[in-house]
């Protein structure tokens, strides 16, 4: 038992060292290409300096490391297991009667731990840094900022409306105003607005037309509102206030990438988003994908073991390693395809997020069982 535990710790240490080295190498390489692309985009802008571009690239680095982590586990594991097999260390251990499952528990545990740390610890940091990078990119490289850049024209909002009906719904549409064009004291404003007030059974109650609407704390302030009742008769322009739970930050975040939101804040944000009438499918899918990351990491570790522990004396080592890389890439493609189907609503969000990781884990386990029995 002591020998098996010592071997497990030794293999886990070799696996962790090679995985972290591969993660650093891949993240550095991708970051270098990202820096080159940012330099190309900022070459024609006089106010963009090398320091600013380097700052944006550095802020994106944790997010890139999160995306690269499964591949780093796969490639680092393949190299680590191949070296152990080439030096006959694993061959001797298995010949001594130690099962492959005994010394693979350590590497799989390391992979799960890396996935859990990435989800719970690195994700909040990467989301905050990526949000900062996106703001700098929009301000200096795209010359766009604020909700007007994200909404792409008119903005449509849906919220509860208890003014005319206890369970009513209000649908607000307007053109978002850029931050630089806001008046003093305004945090968010819509111009050329139309407001539809509906009952709980979607029966129209009133329509409101106004030049603008200002989002104040806890309410929409609509000066010069012209109300059209059920009989379509307009009233004189008047000041109208509509209670709301929306804030400028929540509206901005609803159009931002889910990658810019912390893992710990996503559940509450999803609830607020759905109550406000926004679609939270992307955010739910991102949250479930983060939860599934430890399982995906374990699947990559088992794939690495299954495709690299074959004895080099049998030949075909290059084909086996190439097969491992191809299997990892196929798993990545399947994950992206199911993610697209999940965002489109074709597949349930939980299935789209967990199915690729679960399938990879089961296939890798079946491969190891076949090799162990052989």
Secondary structure, DSSP 8 states (H G I E B T S, - for coil): -HHHHHHHHHHHHHHHHHHHHHHHHHHHHHHHHHHHHHHHHHTT-TT--HHHHHHHHHHHHHHHHHHHHHHHHHHHHHHHHHHHHHTTHHHHHHHTT--HHHHHHHHHHHHHHHHHHIIIIIHHHHHHHHHHHHHHIIIIIS---SHHHHHTSEEEEEEEE-SSSTTEEEEEEEEE--GGG--TT-S-EEEEEEEEEE-TTS-EEEEEEEEEEEEETTEEEEEEEEEE-TT--B---EEEEEE----HHHHHHHHS-GGGS-HHHHHHHHHHHHHTT---HHHHHHHHHHHHHHHHHHHHHHHHHHTT-S-GGGS-HHHHHHHHHHHHHHHHHHHHHHHHHHHHTSS-HHHHHHHHHHHHHHHHHHHHHHHHH-
